[in-house]
Amino acid sequence: MTLTLRAAVAGLAGQAISVLARFMTAPRAIWQGIEPLALQRVYFANHSSNADFVLLWTVLPAPLRRRTRPVAALDYWLASTLRAFIGRDVFNAVLIDRRPEARTRDPIQQMVEALDAGASLILFPEGKRNSSDEPLLPFKTGLYHLAKARPKVDLVPVWIANLNKVMPKGEVIPVPLICTLTFGAPIHLSPEETKEAFLSRASAALLELRPQVPA
């Protein structure tokens, strides 16, 4: 397959995945603290489903979507030929090796290089899917190091609601259900702010977007 044909097939596959995601979830983007402008950003979200980044990517306006790359697990997305095609060609994901003993590249440097090339990123600071009863798992340190490396880039919290019910862990067939994605006001690393303080503040900013459950 030539590069041109491969790119064309990837483009069609991306459109098909986006249409399917919209059909199954009728996603609604709520721009609560920020406008959907074509600016470089890091969207950081809660993580409860392997479809999280697909849905977040889907609800972005087309000009933003074209320049936004998800940060995803290399071991998952390279596990099969189809996944590799979707991860690399369709979504142009920044593939991170989660195995410190096996990786050959620094994950933060990979993300910084993507930002320096003009991309925006989709990042899940929890590091893995949250299947616990807690709304959020403790954040890994990647978001802090990225904020420290490129402090002027907007870090935008995004709460994804209901997607874990659409695609429960272990299930193959999605359950149609409306999902919402609430985009909050951007945050930045403050001068002299400690890693612990920043990650706590970032986690709180994300939790503030969580839909309130009626009493």
C-alpha positions in Angstrom: 0.0 0.0 0.0 1.4 3.4 -1.0 1.7 6.2 1.5 -0.9 8.2 -0.3 -3.4 5.3 -0.3 -2.6 4.5 3.3 -3.3 8.1 4.3 -6.6 8.0 2.4 -7.7 4.8 4.0 -6.7 6.2 7.4 -8.7 9.3 6.8 -11.8 7.3 5.8 -11.3 5.0 8.8 -11.1 8.1 11.1 -14.4 9.5 9.7 -16.1 6.1 10.1 -14.9 5.7 13.8 -16.1 9.3 14.5 -19.5 8.6 13.0 -19.9 5.3 15.0 -18.9 7.1 18.2 -21.5 9.8 17.6 -24.1 7.2 16.7 -23.5 5.1 19.9 -23.1 7.9 22.4 -24.6 11.1 20.9 -21.7 12.9 22.6 -22.3 16.5 23.9 -19.4 18.8 24.4 -19.9 21.4 27.1 -17.4 24.2 26.8 -17.8 25.4 30.4 -14.6 27.2 31.1 -13.0 27.7 27.7 -13.9 28.2 24.0 -13.1 25.7 21.2 -10.4 27.9 19.6 -7.6 26.6 17.4 -4.9 27.0 20.1 -2.3 24.5 21.2 -3.6 22.7 24.3 -3.1 19.6 26.3 -6.6 18.1 27.1 -6.3 15.9 30.3 -9.3 13.7 31.2 -10.5 11.0 33.4 -10.0 7.5 32.1 -12.6 4.8 32.4 -12.8 3.2 28.9 -10.5 2.4 26.0 -12.8 4.6 23.9 -12.1 7.7 26.0 -9.7 9.4 23.6 -11.8 8.4 20.6 -14.8 10.3 22.0 -12.8 13.3 23.1 -11.1 13.5 19.7 -14.6 13.1 18.0 -16.2 16.1 19.8 -13.5 18.5 18.9 -14.3 20.8 16.0 -12.5 19.6 12.8 -9.7 22.3 12.8 -8.8 21.2 16.4 -9.2 17.5 15.7 -6.7 17.6 12.8 -3.9 18.9 15.0 -4.7 16.9 18.2 -2.9 13.6 19.0 -3.8 11.2 21.8 -1.1 9.9 24.1 -1.7 6.2 24.3 -0.1 2.9 25.5 2.2 1.4 23.0 1.8 -2.1 24.3 -2.0 -1.9 23.8 -2.1 -0.2 20.4 0.7 -2.3 18.8 -0.8 -5.6 20.0 -2.3 -6.3 16.6 -2.0 -5.1 13.0 -5.5 -3.5 13.1 -4.8 -1.6 16.4 -1.4 -0.5 15.1 -3.1 1.0 12.0 -5.7 2.8 14.0 -3.3 4.1 16.6 -0.5 5.1 14.3 -2.2 6.0 11.0 -5.8 7.0 11.9 -5.1 8.9 15.2 -1.4 9.6 14.8 -1.1 8.7 18.5 2.0 9.5 20.6 2.7 5.9 21.6 4.2 5.5 25.1 5.9 2.3 26.3 4.5 1.8 29.9 7.3 -0.7 30.7 10.3 1.3 32.1 12.6 -1.6 31.7 11.8 -2.0 28.0 11.4 1.5 26.7 14.0 3.2 24.5 12.5 6.7 24.5 11.6 9.1 27.3 7.8 9.5 27.4 8.0 13.2 28.4 10.4 13.9 25.6 8.0 12.2 23.1 5.2 14.5 24.2 7.4 17.6 24.2 8.5 16.8 20.7 4.8 16.5 19.6 4.0 19.9 21.2 7.1 21.5 19.6 5.9 20.1 16.2 2.6 22.1 16.7 0.3 19.3 17.9 -2.2 19.5 20.8 -2.4 16.4 23.0 -5.0 14.2 24.7 -3.6 12.8 28.0 -5.0 10.6 30.8 -3.0 11.5 34.0 -4.3 8.5 35.9 -2.1 6.3 33.6 -4.6 3.5 33.3 -8.3 2.8 33.2 -10.1 3.5 36.5 -12.2 0.5 37.4 -12.4 1.4 41.1 -15.3 3.1 43.0 -13.2 6.2 43.3 -14.0 9.0 40.8 -10.2 9.4 40.0 -7.1 7.5 40.6 -4.0 9.3 41.8 -2.3 11.2 39.0 1.0 10.0 37.6 3.7 12.6 37.3 3.7 13.0 33.5 1.3 16.0 33.5 3.5 17.9 35.9 6.7 17.2 33.9 4.9 18.2 30.7 3.7 21.4 32.3 7.2 22.2 33.6 8.7 21.6 30.2 6.2 23.7 28.3 4.6 26.1 30.9 2.8 28.3 28.4 0.7 25.5 26.9 -2.9 25.5 28.2 -3.7 22.4 30.2 -7.5 21.9 29.8 -9.4 19.5 32.1 -12.1 17.4 30.5 -14.6 15.3 32.4 -16.0 12.4 30.3 -19.3 11.2 31.8 -21.1 7.9 31.1 -18.6 6.3 28.6 -17.7 3.5 31.0 -21.4 2.6 30.9 -21.4 2.6 27.1 -18.4 0.2 26.9 -18.1 -1.6 30.2 -14.8 -3.4 30.8 -14.8 -6.8 29.2 -17.8 -6.1 27.0 -17.6 -6.2 23.2 -20.9 -4.7 22.1 -21.5 -1.0 23.1 -24.6 0.0 24.9 -26.1 3.2 23.4 -26.1 6.0 25.9 -25.7 9.8 25.8 -22.2 10.9 26.9 -21.1 14.4 27.9 -17.6 15.9 27.8 -17.2 19.0 30.0 -14.2 21.2 29.1 -13.0 23.4 32.0 -10.8 26.5 32.3 -7.2 25.9 31.5 -4.5 25.6 34.2 -0.8 26.2 34.2 2.1 25.3 36.5 2.7 28.2 38.9 6.3 29.4 39.6 7.8 27.5 42.5 4.7 25.2 42.7 5.6 21.7 43.9 4.8 18.6 42.0 2.4 17.4 44.7 0.6 20.7 44.9 0.2 21.0 41.1 -1.1 17.4 40.7 -3.5 17.9 43.5 -4.7 21.2 41.9 -5.0 19.5 38.5 -7.0 16.6 40.0 -9.3 19.1 41.8 -9.9 21.0 38.5 -11.0 17.8 36.8 -13.2 16.7 39.7 -15.0 20.1 39.7 -16.3 19.2 36.2 -17.9 16.0 37.3 -21.7 16.0 37.0 -23.4 16.3 40.3 -25.5 13.3 41.3 -28.9 14.3 42.6 -29.4 13.8 46.4 
